[in-house]
């Protein structure tokens, strides 16, 4: 872990526009590129404000993205993309909208099916359409990455696709678009952004090239998240969280997340807990569990969050739990409607997510996972 000479590959959108009031730059870019037919993929709320993007020409909108989208939601998006013959696809919303936009950009009109591209580097490229990403929350960092997730309703598991062909041509991050995000969602998505950074920072694949983004993203959340929860129109705080989310996205491609996200996924797939809320609840438990394996980095995380440096698991748990709870986040599984009878199956589900668990700095057995769920219940 953390070898300066270890090989690493970083890939980012060619153009990243960042700052208050930048949303309309997407329309200018698209016009300069000569795109006349655009499909915007969004949830119902953001579908009502696509004028902010200033896109010219024929603009079709798929405005029915669901939280934790499943295969059927993707199929409807693909139907819309095929029907519009879009030259440009725009993901406009949270991670769900942006992930579906990625998949639509490579699967619409393609002979490949979703099942054929699940896993790393299976998409046949190059893609035939342009892709733009415009986040409206500060959490997933999906605008900067090459992974997309969709739920298989039969197995209740996440299907993960990774491909350089899903990299956006342009990402436009306008913090003003996040002003309307409610306090609870702001809190949960902010902790999700932090979890991306912390899990990459403490990862078995951690690398100094990524650590700089990971620890700064953590510091930004520690400084600005509570402010944004208190006042959603705090422009500086919103910008700080948008940058933290982007930095978290930078972490995902070359390093990715680890045990925290593996344990959080079954909450979403089986019990429809929002991704950010699931990660926030799990975060203190896995951070404390990993502390003996990464004591120095855990100290750095605590300091970045504004808490005294510690490498003692109990105090790490207490501080991380307090950080999340003070934001108004529900920190008990029972409070999120998860039944105690479901914990065993959740432990089985999480233990099977080897692509993330194998990154964790400390081995998580199936019994360890079940114990964490029990403590979180």
Number of C-alpha atoms within 10 A of each C-alpha: 13 16 10 11 8 11 8 13 8 13 13 19 18 11 13 16 15 18 15 15 13 17 25 16 18 23 18 15 15 22 15 9 11 13 19 15 18 25 24 27 31 28 21 15 11 20 18 12 11 17 13 16 18 15 22 17 13 12 16 17 21 20 19 17 23 14 17 20 21 23 17 13 17 22 15 14 26 22 14 20 27 15 13 16 15 24 18 23 27 29 31 28 27 25 27 25 31 31 28 26 30 31 25 28 29 26 22 23 17 15 8 14 12 17 9 12 20 18 15 13 14 15 24 15 13 10 17 16 18 21 27 25 32 27 28 24 28 34 31 32 26 31 32 29 29 25 24 22 23 24 22 15 14 8 11 16 21 20 18 16 24 22 23 18 22 27 25 29 18 23 27 24 28 25 27 21 23 23 20 12 18 13 20 16 18 27 28 28 28 32 32 28 30 34 30 31 35 27 30 30 30 30 27 19 22 25 24 15 15 24 20 14 22 31 25 19 31 30 23 23 30 25 17 20 27 20 17 27 23 13 15 18 17 15 17 14 22 28 24 22 32 32 26 33 35 27 27 36 28 27 31 24 23 21 24 23 29 28 30 28 26 24 26 24 26 25 26 21 24 18 16 16 21 19 24 25 26 28 27 30 25 25 27 24 24 22 23 22 21 23 23 15 15 19 18 14 18 25 18 21 29 20 17 20 21 15 16 14 19 20 20 14 19 13 14 25 19 13 20 20 20 13 20 22 15 11 19 14 21 18 21 16 21 12 10 18 12 17 12 12 8 13 21 17 13 22 22 15 21 26 21 14 19 13 15 20 23 17 21 24 22 20 14 18 12 15 13 14 23 21 16 17 22 14 11 15 17
